[in-house]
Amino acid sequence: MLYFIIKLQTFVKKYYIQKTPNNMIIVSGAAGFIGSCLITQLNNAGYTDIIAVDEFANLAKNKNLANKKYLAQVERFSLFSWLEENHAQLKFIFHIGARTDTTEFDYQIFEKLNVNYSKYIWQLATKYQIPLVYASSAATYGLGEHGYTDDESKIFQLKPLNPYGDSKNEFDKWVLAQTERPPFWYGLKFFNVYGPNEYHKARMASVIFHAFHQIHKTGGMKLFRSHHPDFKDGQQLRDFVYVKDVVNVCLFLMEKTPLSGIYNLGTGKARTFLDLVKNTFLAMQLPENISFVDTPADIRDKYQYFTEANMEKLQKAGYHKPFYSLEEGVNDYVRNYLTEEIYF
């Protein structure tokens, strides 16, 4: 009986997919932080013919997919054969999945998962002429010696600080060298993204996530002390961008298909870690209690003291929706998600 039910479900799923021409959307990294938020936003916009691609063995991570509408789950390394078989039904590919651990120093892991895997997706998107968005990263900018502008002519000069950043930059460079491309394609340099659905990310979760839990547990928050003469403690600056803005931009690119290229995705306004933590205390309605500890020696020479996205390119492409301010984003995240561990 169970075998019959499974076979029936498989038949119904295949039949439905065959009757949904050129309407399906792939989201890789679907169970992850940004990918799962993207599926929610796609659902909110009326898109439900979604193929969720990921490794689905992590039960905590899979909670991100609860109550979301999608057609099927496809395991990460089954995607290529699945895409070859079903390409005629595809409308768009969002390749958000990646290995994002900036403390991992084995480049071969990143080369396999971030570079070679992404090349194969690009090649299939090109072969079958399917529009593509892929995730790059602000980690490609390194110390910012060449600024934070998404001018593609400068990408070959960038010097990332870790293997993760190297892998993202290597793929960006490979993309720019290609003469055959998807009909529309966009590489998004995500800056410091924060927001709901990062509960599974452990040490790689955002500073806001860690601040909330440290404050809840101890009543205080410890920030890294500055080891740079130009920055006081807590005055290190980042471009913190709320995940709801990130997925709004993704939808804009799919629906409006502006000029293809590599785009920054931040707010365009750097804010200090002190600003971030003070707003976390405020959202939690608790008195400020901030102290400082030394930045670990093994990452001290790889620490970015300033990042700020130049957002002119995306604005010229027609995206004019206001971004969440840090105050608005932290307040929404803390009060509407972190306090009760709610998912988006």
NORVEN-V329946 format. One record per pair of residues at least 12 apart in sequence whose ideal C-beta (glycine too) atoms are under 7 Angstrom apart, sorted by the first residue. I is the first residue (numbers start at 1). J is the second residue. Records with the same first field share a line. If there is no record, write none. Layout:
I=J + J
//
This chain:
13=72
17=71 + 86 + 89
20=49 + 89
21=88 + 89
22=89 + 91
23=49 + 89 + 91
24=49 + 51 + 71 + 89 + 90 + 91
25=42 + 47 + 49 + 50 + 91 + 92 + 94
26=51 + 53 + 90 + 93 + 94
27=39 + 50 + 52 + 53 + 94 + 96
28=53 + 79 + 94 + 95 + 96 + 97
29=54 + 96 + 97 + 98
30=52 + 53 + 54 + 65
31=54 + 56 + 61 + 62 + 64 + 65
32=54 + 61 + 96 + 97
33=197 + 198 + 201
34=96 + 193 + 243 + 246
35=96 + 97
36=64 + 65 + 197
37=195 + 196 + 197 + 243 + 247 + 344
38=94 + 96 + 247 + 250
39=52 + 68 + 70
40=68 + 344
41=247 + 248 + 251
43=68 + 69
45=251
48=69 + 70
49=71
50=70 + 71
51=70 + 71 + 72 + 74
52=65 + 70 + 73
53=74 + 76 + 79 + 97
54=76 + 97
55=75 + 76
56=73 + 75
58=200
60=200
61=200
63=343
64=197 + 343
66=343
76=97
80=120 + 124
83=124
87=128 + 130
90=130
92=130 + 131 + 254
93=121 + 125 + 130 + 132
94=133 + 250
95=118 + 121 + 132 + 133 + 134 + 135
96=135
98=113 + 114 + 135
99=113 + 114
100=164 + 204
101=164 + 204
102=139 + 162 + 164
104=163 + 164
105=163
107=163 + 166
110=163 + 164 + 167
111=167
114=167 + 168 + 171
115=167 + 170 + 171
118=134 + 171
119=174
122=175
125=182
126=180 + 181 + 182
129=182 + 183
130=182
131=182 + 183 + 184 + 185 + 257
132=182 + 185
133=186 + 188 + 250 + 253
134=187
135=188 + 190
136=168 + 172 + 187 + 188 + 189 + 262
137=165 + 168 + 189 + 190
138=189 + 190 + 191 + 266 + 307 + 309
139=160 + 162 + 164 + 165 + 168
140=158 + 160 + 165 + 168 + 169 + 172 + 189
141=158 + 307
142=158 + 159 + 160 + 161 + 165
143=161 + 304
144=306 + 307
145=159
146=158
148=264 + 307 + 308 + 309 + 310
149=310
150=189 + 262 + 263 + 264 + 310 + 313
152=176 + 261 + 262
155=169 + 172 + 173 + 176 + 262
156=173
161=302
162=302
172=187 + 262
175=187
184=257 + 260
185=260
186=253 + 260 + 261 + 263
187=262
188=263 + 265
189=262 + 263 + 264 + 265
190=246 + 265
191=239 + 241 + 265 + 266 + 307 + 309
192=238 + 239 + 240 + 241
193=241 + 243 + 246
194=206 + 208 + 240 + 242 + 243 + 333
195=242 + 243 + 244 + 333
196=243 + 333 + 337 + 342 + 343 + 344
197=343 + 344
199=341
207=273 + 276
208=276 + 280 + 330 + 333
211=277 + 280
212=280 + 284 + 334 + 338
215=280 + 281 + 284 + 286
219=289
220=289 + 290 + 291
221=277 + 289 + 290
222=291 + 292 + 293
223=273 + 277 + 290 + 292
224=293 + 295
225=292 + 293 + 294 + 295
227=295 + 300
228=305
231=305
233=292
234=272 + 273 + 274 + 290 + 292
235=272 + 274
236=272 + 273 + 305
237=270 + 271 + 272 + 305 + 306
238=270 + 271 + 307
239=266 + 267 + 269 + 270 + 307 + 308 + 309
240=271 + 276 + 326
241=265 + 266 + 267 + 323
242=324 + 329
244=324
245=323 + 324
246=265
248=321
249=265 + 314 + 319
252=319
256=318
258=317 + 318
259=317
263=313 + 314
264=309 + 310 + 311 + 313 + 314
265=309
266=309 + 311
267=309 + 323
268=308 + 309 + 311
269=308
270=306 + 307 + 308
271=326
275=326
276=326 + 330
277=290
279=326 + 327 + 330
280=330 + 334
283=330 + 331 + 334 + 335
284=334
//
